[in-house]
Structures are given as structure tokens and as C-alpha cells.
């Protein structure tokens, strides 16, 4: 009863200690990212998957080929990762717990598709972490030549840096390709999107992961992946898939449909309008009753349901990511609509089919 009376007598203290925990949670959030990346580096999800049943800490340490003195450290990161939903734990006996995969860790298996391991590891790459260290200083700088914290940290805009640093460029392309693998889950359900479309240009399509999934589902399509020359160089081509290097701000190859997956959010409004106007020039005129269109796969802020707090937080984080690394942002439906109208398009349709991202069809 004494503890309860203290609670009643000191409500301000309870609130402040709760606020302390809230602050510490977010101040230490990088620990979650780093521990997750370490687990991926050590292949812990794959080891548990191969084990075929819940694995104990001694079994995990043995499979990792780690010295026994690391057992307690492995237990402690597994405890945190389990709390964060990456593993399940179950009592095997009075002394030992067994660890099993969850839906999240299954998405980190390097032998499976989709596999988000490259994306998760990219986010803690030193190149990606450095811009956050100068974020506070960047706000106070008047030097417009350093238009992003990324440029302030590395002396070059992100795409120029990728062009010069082959290691980071490869890591970045692998991460984007791993994210694109999520398309495999629902692309077959998008038949109406490609109805009447015979030619498709995937602008900023990287190494062609998205295009390949689309062609597996709709082999009648002819697809061109259009990206910067250093990205598409030496990519293997086929009868219905070709790679073309160029600059979308100068011109875009003609097709029935022009697609952008996670591209528009990289750029500010002015640049997006310029891209969309190039799309209007590139999309085919109406034929057989079907008009050309632009297909955008990107986030729409404010489109979440009330119970999707995690989705809202991730979208807002992505918005800040775009500010730190590039010059773009995530947009609300009204902001998307303004871009389309300014670019000369007349109507659009939004379908929330890709989880955090929506499919947006834009028509002239």
C-alpha cells in the first residue's frame, strides 16, 4: 500500500520518469539498428532457419563459431532483438530458452526472396551515418553549395558520390534491389495496371529487379530500364528487357507507361515537375482506347489507418531521410495532386497495395 500511496502523492514524478524513459529510448535507438545489423552480419537469422527448430544460446554460439566467452554477449543481443520482435523465445526446459524466427527475421534470410538484409545493413553504413553527425550544424549554414547534410559530410551530392565510390555504389544498388524484391509479393495482383500496356519504361530502375518481377508476371510486356549510365552498365539484356543509360531531366524514352519506383521522393517539387513534363512528352498517344500513363510507386503521407502508428512513424522518418541524403521529401495526397496538375496531367488514382508505399496512376 505504501508504494501505491507514493504513486498517488507524486504524479509529476511518475510523469517525468516516464518522459525520461521516452527520451532515453529515442536517444539510444541507434543501438537497435546496430544490433540488428550485427545479427545480419553474423547470419543469425539464416543459422536459426537452417537449425529447423528453436535454437539455444550454446547451439547458436557453436554454429556462429564464436569463442565461449561471447555466449553472454550473444544472449544479450538476442534478448534485445526478441523484445523488438525479430525473434520469438520459448522455454525448452527450466534453464534454457530456444529462439525462433518471426515474420521480420524471415525477411532477413539471405537465401530467400524477398531479403531485406542489404537494405538494413546499408542504413548503418558509415557513409549513411556520417550525415546525421552534421545535421544540427547544417541547419545553421548559409552555404547553399552544401544543399544536404550528405553533401556537407562527404563533399559531394549523393548520386555523384555513388558514381565515384564503387563499394558504396554496389552496397546502395544491392539495398535498393532488395527493397524492390517486395514487389514479388503482390505484382501478380496488378494486372489492371498493365492492361493495354505493351511497352514500359522503368525510370531509375537500377539493376532491373522490379522490371524482372513485372516481366515474370506479364511476359508480353517490353520493358526498358532507364537509369544513369554507371548504374546500368554491363547489365545483361534479353528480348523483352533492355537497359539504357541517360538522364531523365533531359529526356525519357517513349512508351505506353512510364514507371517510377521510389524515385520521385528523391527530388524537390520543381525537379519532380520537370520529370513529369518529360513523361508527358514520352508517353504514347491513345491507342485502342487506352491512354498512356505514368505509374508511381511511392509513399503517401496521411493515408494510414488510425491503428498504423508504425507506418506513420516510418513514413515520417523517410521524409527526414530524404532531407538528409537528398533534396526530396515524402508527400501527402494534396502535394502529389499539385505536382500532377502543374505538370499538365488531368487525373490520378491511388491504390495502397505496396504496404508503406502506394501505387499511383497518373493520366494526361
C-alpha beads as a LAMMPS data file, in Angstrom:
LAMMPS data file: protein, C-alpha beads

364 atoms
363 bonds

1 atom types
1 bond types

-500.0 500.0 xlo xhi
-500.0 500.0 ylo yhi
-500.0 500.0 zlo zhi

Masses

1 110.0

Atoms # bond

1 1 1 0.000 0.000 0.000
2 1 1 2.916 2.313 0.717
3 1 1 4.181 2.106 -2.901
4 1 1 0.705 2.886 -4.206
5 1 1 0.370 5.930 -1.942
6 1 1 3.659 7.251 -3.296
7 1 1 2.256 6.902 -6.824
8 1 1 -0.746 8.980 -5.849
9 1 1 1.318 11.556 -3.970
10 1 1 3.881 12.132 -6.720
11 1 1 2.101 12.059 -10.094
12 1 1 4.526 14.637 -11.514
13 1 1 7.495 12.419 -10.698
14 1 1 5.832 9.438 -12.376
15 1 1 5.211 11.506 -15.476
16 1 1 8.799 12.803 -15.518
17 1 1 10.306 9.340 -15.103
18 1 1 8.094 8.176 -17.960
19 1 1 9.378 11.097 -20.025
20 1 1 12.945 10.101 -19.123
21 1 1 12.346 6.586 -20.421
22 1 1 10.840 8.050 -23.609
23 1 1 13.878 10.290 -24.172
24 1 1 16.357 7.508 -23.484
25 1 1 14.503 5.135 -25.795
26 1 1 14.884 7.506 -28.741
27 1 1 18.387 8.647 -27.809
28 1 1 19.508 5.011 -27.795
29 1 1 17.543 3.953 -30.881
30 1 1 20.760 3.630 -32.881
31 1 1 21.580 0.636 -30.658
32 1 1 18.611 -1.218 -32.171
33 1 1 19.880 -0.508 -35.694
34 1 1 23.448 -1.536 -34.903
35 1 1 22.466 -4.742 -33.099
36 1 1 20.171 -5.695 -35.975
37 1 1 22.995 -5.087 -38.471
38 1 1 25.367 -7.185 -36.345
39 1 1 22.872 -10.055 -36.257
40 1 1 22.608 -9.910 -40.051
41 1 1 26.396 -9.770 -40.415
42 1 1 26.704 -12.847 -38.189
43 1 1 23.994 -14.660 -40.227
44 1 1 21.925 -15.337 -37.101
45 1 1 18.552 -15.482 -38.947
46 1 1 19.972 -17.937 -41.503
47 1 1 21.544 -20.107 -38.799
48 1 1 18.229 -20.355 -36.934
49 1 1 16.446 -21.123 -40.216
50 1 1 18.877 -23.943 -41.038
51 1 1 18.600 -25.302 -37.494
52 1 1 14.963 -26.071 -38.222
53 1 1 13.729 -25.706 -34.629
54 1 1 14.192 -23.233 -31.744
55 1 1 17.897 -22.831 -31.068
56 1 1 19.559 -22.401 -27.670
57 1 1 22.299 -19.874 -26.981
58 1 1 25.035 -22.576 -26.720
59 1 1 23.868 -24.057 -30.034
60 1 1 23.838 -20.610 -31.620
61 1 1 27.319 -19.748 -30.320
62 1 1 28.620 -23.061 -31.639
63 1 1 27.040 -22.515 -35.060
64 1 1 28.474 -18.991 -35.157
65 1 1 31.922 -20.479 -34.389
66 1 1 32.410 -17.889 -31.673
67 1 1 34.595 -18.276 -28.571
68 1 1 32.615 -19.422 -25.498
69 1 1 33.278 -16.134 -23.697
70 1 1 30.944 -14.442 -26.230
71 1 1 27.965 -16.525 -25.061
72 1 1 26.668 -13.898 -22.662
73 1 1 27.038 -11.163 -25.303
74 1 1 25.065 -13.259 -27.802
75 1 1 22.359 -13.844 -25.186
76 1 1 22.103 -10.106 -24.524
77 1 1 21.679 -9.087 -28.161
78 1 1 19.173 -11.916 -28.678
79 1 1 17.216 -10.648 -25.656
80 1 1 17.020 -7.150 -27.191
81 1 1 16.187 -8.447 -30.669
82 1 1 13.480 -10.681 -29.216
83 1 1 11.994 -7.734 -27.340
84 1 1 11.972 -5.801 -30.642
85 1 1 10.091 -8.590 -32.420
86 1 1 12.857 -10.090 -34.555
87 1 1 12.845 -13.444 -32.752
88 1 1 10.476 -15.456 -30.588
89 1 1 11.696 -17.199 -27.447
90 1 1 10.184 -20.291 -25.896
91 1 1 11.088 -22.263 -22.757
92 1 1 12.743 -25.564 -23.699
93 1 1 13.460 -26.561 -20.098
94 1 1 13.978 -24.909 -16.718
95 1 1 17.318 -23.417 -17.721
96 1 1 17.228 -22.821 -21.477
97 1 1 15.235 -20.762 -23.928
98 1 1 15.018 -21.541 -27.618
99 1 1 14.919 -18.818 -30.261
100 1 1 12.846 -18.986 -33.447
101 1 1 12.245 -16.677 -36.400
102 1 1 9.408 -14.172 -36.689
103 1 1 7.922 -12.600 -39.830
104 1 1 10.503 -9.803 -39.581
105 1 1 13.568 -12.060 -39.332
106 1 1 12.227 -14.249 -42.149
107 1 1 12.538 -11.137 -44.350
108 1 1 16.259 -11.055 -43.465
109 1 1 17.092 -14.561 -44.724
110 1 1 19.814 -14.244 -47.344
111 1 1 18.685 -17.431 -49.102
112 1 1 15.109 -16.205 -49.592
113 1 1 13.258 -13.652 -51.725
114 1 1 12.358 -11.069 -50.535
115 1 1 15.532 -10.472 -48.484
116 1 1 15.874 -7.057 -46.830
117 1 1 19.293 -7.706 -45.265
118 1 1 21.182 -5.445 -47.715
119 1 1 18.748 -2.584 -47.036
120 1 1 19.013 -2.935 -43.240
121 1 1 22.810 -3.007 -43.366
122 1 1 23.023 -0.028 -45.715
123 1 1 21.277 2.172 -43.160
124 1 1 24.203 1.728 -40.714
125 1 1 26.923 2.010 -43.360
126 1 1 29.422 4.709 -42.239
127 1 1 28.633 6.686 -45.404
128 1 1 24.953 6.811 -44.412
129 1 1 25.626 7.535 -40.726
130 1 1 28.054 10.444 -41.228
131 1 1 25.453 12.984 -42.494
132 1 1 23.459 12.642 -39.271
133 1 1 26.508 13.786 -37.316
134 1 1 26.424 17.182 -39.060
135 1 1 22.646 17.629 -39.181
136 1 1 22.477 20.184 -36.360
137 1 1 25.312 22.271 -37.854
138 1 1 23.807 22.046 -41.344
139 1 1 20.701 23.957 -40.258
140 1 1 22.834 26.990 -39.391
141 1 1 24.916 27.039 -42.577
142 1 1 24.279 29.597 -45.284
143 1 1 26.440 27.792 -47.871
144 1 1 23.863 26.701 -50.448
145 1 1 26.501 24.660 -52.293
146 1 1 26.084 22.106 -49.490
147 1 1 22.399 21.584 -50.165
148 1 1 22.079 18.464 -47.974
149 1 1 23.745 17.110 -44.826
150 1 1 25.046 14.268 -47.020
151 1 1 26.929 16.780 -49.172
152 1 1 28.150 18.630 -46.077
153 1 1 29.560 15.364 -44.696
154 1 1 31.038 13.942 -47.901
155 1 1 31.757 16.946 -50.125
156 1 1 29.535 15.732 -52.961
157 1 1 25.820 15.100 -53.589
158 1 1 24.724 11.510 -53.078
159 1 1 24.456 10.453 -56.730
160 1 1 27.859 11.985 -57.533
161 1 1 29.339 10.195 -54.518
162 1 1 27.866 6.886 -55.722
163 1 1 29.467 7.423 -59.116
164 1 1 32.910 7.842 -57.522
165 1 1 32.765 5.225 -54.743
166 1 1 32.251 1.759 -56.222
167 1 1 31.953 -0.005 -52.848
168 1 1 29.163 2.254 -51.636
169 1 1 27.523 2.264 -55.068
170 1 1 27.355 -1.542 -55.031
171 1 1 26.003 -1.582 -51.469
172 1 1 23.395 1.031 -52.368
173 1 1 22.265 -0.807 -55.519
174 1 1 22.021 -4.103 -53.623
175 1 1 19.929 -2.412 -50.935
176 1 1 17.565 -0.872 -53.479
177 1 1 17.291 -4.210 -55.291
178 1 1 16.448 -5.979 -52.023
179 1 1 13.703 -3.438 -51.325
180 1 1 12.350 -3.958 -54.843
181 1 1 12.034 -7.685 -54.124
182 1 1 8.972 -6.859 -52.042
183 1 1 7.221 -6.287 -55.389
184 1 1 7.206 -10.061 -55.865
185 1 1 4.545 -10.380 -53.145
186 1 1 1.782 -8.512 -54.995
187 1 1 2.874 -7.716 -58.563
188 1 1 0.673 -10.502 -59.962
189 1 1 -2.327 -8.719 -58.450
190 1 1 -1.626 -5.604 -60.538
191 1 1 -2.949 -6.904 -63.852
192 1 1 -5.349 -3.992 -64.261
193 1 1 -2.441 -1.548 -64.019
194 1 1 -0.735 -3.060 -67.060
195 1 1 -3.900 -3.727 -69.034
196 1 1 -3.427 -2.339 -72.548
197 1 1 0.237 -1.532 -71.859
198 1 1 2.685 -3.137 -74.271
199 1 1 5.790 -1.012 -73.585
200 1 1 7.058 0.124 -70.186
201 1 1 9.997 2.303 -69.158
202 1 1 11.206 1.848 -65.573
203 1 1 12.932 5.162 -64.837
204 1 1 15.559 4.889 -62.114
205 1 1 15.078 1.123 -62.253
206 1 1 18.622 0.345 -61.109
207 1 1 19.748 -3.190 -61.877
208 1 1 16.283 -4.209 -63.071
209 1 1 14.906 -6.099 -60.068
210 1 1 11.452 -4.541 -60.300
211 1 1 11.326 -4.879 -64.092
212 1 1 12.184 -8.579 -63.868
213 1 1 9.384 -9.265 -61.396
214 1 1 6.928 -7.415 -63.637
215 1 1 8.065 -9.361 -66.702
216 1 1 7.722 -12.672 -64.851
217 1 1 4.096 -11.797 -64.164
218 1 1 3.418 -10.132 -67.541
219 1 1 5.843 -11.624 -70.111
220 1 1 4.067 -9.926 -73.047
221 1 1 5.497 -6.538 -71.973
222 1 1 8.566 -4.922 -73.486
223 1 1 10.453 -3.165 -70.700
224 1 1 13.314 -0.666 -70.736
225 1 1 15.212 0.080 -67.523
226 1 1 16.400 3.682 -67.779
227 1 1 18.989 4.870 -65.270
228 1 1 22.338 6.636 -65.009
229 1 1 24.996 5.114 -67.264
230 1 1 27.189 3.824 -64.405
231 1 1 24.159 2.036 -62.873
232 1 1 23.038 0.128 -65.969
233 1 1 26.486 -0.534 -67.431
234 1 1 27.109 -4.221 -68.203
235 1 1 23.607 -5.346 -67.184
236 1 1 22.520 -8.461 -69.137
237 1 1 19.705 -7.779 -71.617
238 1 1 17.059 -10.039 -73.142
239 1 1 14.403 -9.925 -75.846
240 1 1 11.884 -8.072 -73.690
241 1 1 14.238 -6.355 -71.230
242 1 1 16.836 -3.787 -72.186
243 1 1 18.922 -1.311 -70.194
244 1 1 19.513 2.243 -71.324
245 1 1 21.714 4.902 -69.742
246 1 1 20.695 8.536 -69.716
247 1 1 19.378 11.497 -67.741
248 1 1 15.653 11.734 -67.011
249 1 1 15.883 15.522 -66.780
250 1 1 16.947 15.672 -70.435
251 1 1 14.663 13.069 -71.990
252 1 1 12.792 9.833 -71.248
253 1 1 12.306 7.012 -73.792
254 1 1 8.799 6.770 -75.254
255 1 1 6.452 4.032 -74.019
256 1 1 2.837 3.290 -73.169
257 1 1 3.660 3.690 -69.485
258 1 1 6.499 5.364 -67.597
259 1 1 7.160 3.948 -64.124
260 1 1 8.967 5.436 -61.121
261 1 1 9.541 3.283 -58.049
262 1 1 10.891 5.266 -55.088
263 1 1 12.249 7.944 -57.419
264 1 1 10.022 10.995 -57.052
265 1 1 10.629 11.257 -53.313
266 1 1 14.322 11.827 -54.066
267 1 1 13.616 15.216 -55.633
268 1 1 12.090 18.560 -54.699
269 1 1 8.842 19.775 -56.264
270 1 1 10.493 21.790 -59.025
271 1 1 12.546 18.825 -60.200
272 1 1 9.556 16.473 -59.987
273 1 1 7.503 18.775 -62.200
274 1 1 10.357 18.810 -64.709
275 1 1 10.448 14.986 -64.692
276 1 1 6.688 14.712 -65.070
277 1 1 6.676 17.127 -68.015
278 1 1 9.282 14.910 -69.700
279 1 1 6.906 11.994 -69.049
280 1 1 4.070 13.806 -70.827
281 1 1 6.317 14.106 -73.861
282 1 1 7.287 10.423 -73.659
283 1 1 4.026 8.553 -73.062
284 1 1 2.295 7.153 -76.114
285 1 1 -0.849 8.739 -77.527
286 1 1 -4.145 6.936 -77.020
287 1 1 -4.437 3.699 -78.952
288 1 1 -7.138 1.030 -78.879
289 1 1 -8.974 3.120 -76.297
290 1 1 -6.035 3.033 -73.853
291 1 1 -4.202 6.228 -72.902
292 1 1 -0.570 6.386 -71.885
293 1 1 0.118 6.984 -68.205
294 1 1 2.703 7.441 -65.504
295 1 1 2.952 4.806 -62.760
296 1 1 4.441 5.992 -59.466
297 1 1 5.214 3.701 -56.532
298 1 1 5.895 5.913 -53.525
299 1 1 4.653 6.868 -50.090
300 1 1 1.562 8.970 -49.471
301 1 1 1.668 10.731 -46.096
302 1 1 -1.543 10.733 -44.101
303 1 1 -3.010 7.719 -45.902
304 1 1 -2.545 5.330 -42.976
305 1 1 -5.352 3.911 -40.900
306 1 1 -5.640 5.036 -37.297
307 1 1 -4.072 1.834 -35.948
308 1 1 -0.980 2.037 -38.174
309 1 1 1.257 4.071 -35.869
310 1 1 4.393 2.200 -37.005
311 1 1 3.641 3.003 -40.657
312 1 1 3.182 6.684 -39.841
313 1 1 6.472 6.811 -37.956
314 1 1 8.388 5.072 -40.744
315 1 1 6.944 7.440 -43.360
316 1 1 7.926 10.478 -41.299
317 1 1 11.403 9.004 -40.846
318 1 1 11.692 8.501 -44.602
319 1 1 10.704 12.132 -45.091
320 1 1 13.637 13.248 -42.921
321 1 1 15.904 10.720 -44.656
322 1 1 15.119 12.412 -47.966
323 1 1 16.072 15.760 -46.441
324 1 1 19.359 14.442 -45.039
325 1 1 20.552 12.431 -48.041
326 1 1 18.882 14.150 -50.995
327 1 1 16.707 17.180 -51.749
328 1 1 13.356 15.397 -51.829
329 1 1 10.529 14.596 -49.436
330 1 1 7.549 12.346 -48.824
331 1 1 4.210 13.880 -49.868
332 1 1 0.569 13.993 -48.872
333 1 1 -2.094 13.303 -51.497
334 1 1 -2.672 17.056 -51.883
335 1 1 1.027 17.620 -52.523
336 1 1 1.056 14.848 -55.141
337 1 1 -2.029 16.342 -56.761
338 1 1 -0.383 19.767 -57.057
339 1 1 2.595 18.198 -58.853
340 1 1 0.333 16.399 -61.327
341 1 1 -1.766 19.473 -62.121
342 1 1 1.288 21.715 -62.540
343 1 1 2.789 19.143 -64.920
344 1 1 -0.311 19.148 -67.134
345 1 1 -1.947 15.879 -66.041
346 1 1 -5.704 15.780 -65.518
347 1 1 -6.436 12.951 -63.091
348 1 1 -4.877 10.227 -60.978
349 1 1 -5.718 7.111 -58.969
350 1 1 -4.082 5.981 -55.718
351 1 1 -4.117 2.305 -54.673
352 1 1 -2.441 1.393 -51.331
353 1 1 -1.193 -2.021 -52.440
354 1 1 2.527 -1.991 -51.542
355 1 1 2.460 -1.700 -47.754
356 1 1 4.199 1.564 -46.858
357 1 1 4.004 2.654 -50.488
358 1 1 1.051 3.260 -52.737
359 1 1 0.599 2.724 -56.442
360 1 1 -0.305 5.999 -58.159
361 1 1 -1.530 6.049 -61.761
362 1 1 -1.362 9.479 -63.400
363 1 1 -3.183 10.243 -66.650
364 1 1 -2.887 13.096 -69.192

Bonds

1 1 1 2
2 1 2 3
3 1 3 4
4 1 4 5
5 1 5 6
6 1 6 7
7 1 7 8
8 1 8 9
9 1 9 10
10 1 10 11
11 1 11 12
12 1 12 13
13 1 13 14
14 1 14 15
15 1 15 16
16 1 16 17
17 1 17 18
18 1 18 19
19 1 19 20
20 1 20 21
21 1 21 22
22 1 22 23
23 1 23 24
24 1 24 25
25 1 25 26
26 1 26 27
27 1 27 28
28 1 28 29
29 1 29 30
30 1 30 31
31 1 31 32
32 1 32 33
33 1 33 34
34 1 34 35
35 1 35 36
36 1 36 37
37 1 37 38
38 1 38 39
39 1 39 40
40 1 40 41
41 1 41 42
42 1 42 43
43 1 43 44
44 1 44 45
45 1 45 46
46 1 46 47
47 1 47 48
48 1 48 49
49 1 49 50
50 1 50 51
51 1 51 52
52 1 52 53
53 1 53 54
54 1 54 55
55 1 55 56
56 1 56 57
57 1 57 58
58 1 58 59
59 1 59 60
60 1 60 61
61 1 61 62
62 1 62 63
63 1 63 64
64 1 64 65
65 1 65 66
66 1 66 67
67 1 67 68
68 1 68 69
69 1 69 70
70 1 70 71
71 1 71 72
72 1 72 73
73 1 73 74
74 1 74 75
75 1 75 76
76 1 76 77
77 1 77 78
78 1 78 79
79 1 79 80
80 1 80 81
81 1 81 82
82 1 82 83
83 1 83 84
84 1 84 85
85 1 85 86
86 1 86 87
87 1 87 88
88 1 88 89
89 1 89 90
90 1 90 91
91 1 91 92
92 1 92 93
93 1 93 94
94 1 94 95
95 1 95 96
96 1 96 97
97 1 97 98
98 1 98 99
99 1 99 100
100 1 100 101
101 1 101 102
102 1 102 103
103 1 103 104
104 1 104 105
105 1 105 106
106 1 106 107
107 1 107 108
108 1 108 109
109 1 109 110
110 1 110 111
111 1 111 112
112 1 112 113
113 1 113 114
114 1 114 115
115 1 115 116
116 1 116 117
117 1 117 118
118 1 118 119
119 1 119 120
120 1 120 121
121 1 121 122
122 1 122 123
123 1 123 124
124 1 124 125
125 1 125 126
126 1 126 127
127 1 127 128
128 1 128 129
129 1 129 130
130 1 130 131
131 1 131 132
132 1 132 133
133 1 133 134
134 1 134 135
135 1 135 136
136 1 136 137
137 1 137 138
138 1 138 139
139 1 139 140
140 1 140 141
141 1 141 142
142 1 142 143
143 1 143 144
144 1 144 145
145 1 145 146
146 1 146 147
147 1 147 148
148 1 148 149
149 1 149 150
150 1 150 151
151 1 151 152
152 1 152 153
153 1 153 154
154 1 154 155
155 1 155 156
156 1 156 157
157 1 157 158
158 1 158 159
159 1 159 160
160 1 160 161
161 1 161 162
162 1 162 163
163 1 163 164
164 1 164 165
165 1 165 166
166 1 166 167
167 1 167 168
168 1 168 169
169 1 169 170
170 1 170 171
171 1 171 172
172 1 172 173
173 1 173 174
174 1 174 175
175 1 175 176
176 1 176 177
177 1 177 178
178 1 178 179
179 1 179 180
180 1 180 181
181 1 181 182
182 1 182 183
183 1 183 184
184 1 184 185
185 1 185 186
186 1 186 187
187 1 187 188
188 1 188 189
189 1 189 190
190 1 190 191
191 1 191 192
192 1 192 193
193 1 193 194
194 1 194 195
195 1 195 196
196 1 196 197
197 1 197 198
198 1 198 199
199 1 199 200
200 1 200 201
201 1 201 202
202 1 202 203
203 1 203 204
204 1 204 205
205 1 205 206
206 1 206 207
207 1 207 208
208 1 208 209
209 1 209 210
210 1 210 211
211 1 211 212
212 1 212 213
213 1 213 214
214 1 214 215
215 1 215 216
216 1 216 217
217 1 217 218
218 1 218 219
219 1 219 220
220 1 220 221
221 1 221 222
222 1 222 223
223 1 223 224
224 1 224 225
225 1 225 226
226 1 226 227
227 1 227 228
228 1 228 229
229 1 229 230
230 1 230 231
231 1 231 232
232 1 232 233
233 1 233 234
234 1 234 235
235 1 235 236
236 1 236 237
237 1 237 238
238 1 238 239
239 1 239 240
240 1 240 241
241 1 241 242
242 1 242 243
243 1 243 244
244 1 244 245
245 1 245 246
246 1 246 247
247 1 247 248
248 1 248 249
249 1 249 250
250 1 250 251
251 1 251 252
252 1 252 253
253 1 253 254
254 1 254 255
255 1 255 256
256 1 256 257
257 1 257 258
258 1 258 259
259 1 259 260
260 1 260 261
261 1 261 262
262 1 262 263
263 1 263 264
264 1 264 265
265 1 265 266
266 1 266 267
267 1 267 268
268 1 268 269
269 1 269 270
270 1 270 271
271 1 271 272
272 1 272 273
273 1 273 274
274 1 274 275
275 1 275 276
276 1 276 277
277 1 277 278
278 1 278 279
279 1 279 280
280 1 280 281
281 1 281 282
282 1 282 283
283 1 283 284
284 1 284 285
285 1 285 286
286 1 286 287
287 1 287 288
288 1 288 289
289 1 289 290
290 1 290 291
291 1 291 292
292 1 292 293
293 1 293 294
294 1 294 295
295 1 295 296
296 1 296 297
297 1 297 298
298 1 298 299
299 1 299 300
300 1 300 301
301 1 301 302
302 1 302 303
303 1 303 304
304 1 304 305
305 1 305 306
306 1 306 307
307 1 307 308
308 1 308 309
309 1 309 310
310 1 310 311
311 1 311 312
312 1 312 313
313 1 313 314
314 1 314 315
315 1 315 316
316 1 316 317
317 1 317 318
318 1 318 319
319 1 319 320
320 1 320 321
321 1 321 322
322 1 322 323
323 1 323 324
324 1 324 325
325 1 325 326
326 1 326 327
327 1 327 328
328 1 328 329
329 1 329 330
330 1 330 331
331 1 331 332
332 1 332 333
333 1 333 334
334 1 334 335
335 1 335 336
336 1 336 337
337 1 337 338
338 1 338 339
339 1 339 340
340 1 340 341
341 1 341 342
342 1 342 343
343 1 343 344
344 1 344 345
345 1 345 346
346 1 346 347
347 1 347 348
348 1 348 349
349 1 349 350
350 1 350 351
351 1 351 352
352 1 352 353
353 1 353 354
354 1 354 355
355 1 355 356
356 1 356 357
357 1 357 358
358 1 358 359
359 1 359 360
360 1 360 361
361 1 361 362
362 1 362 363
363 1 363 364
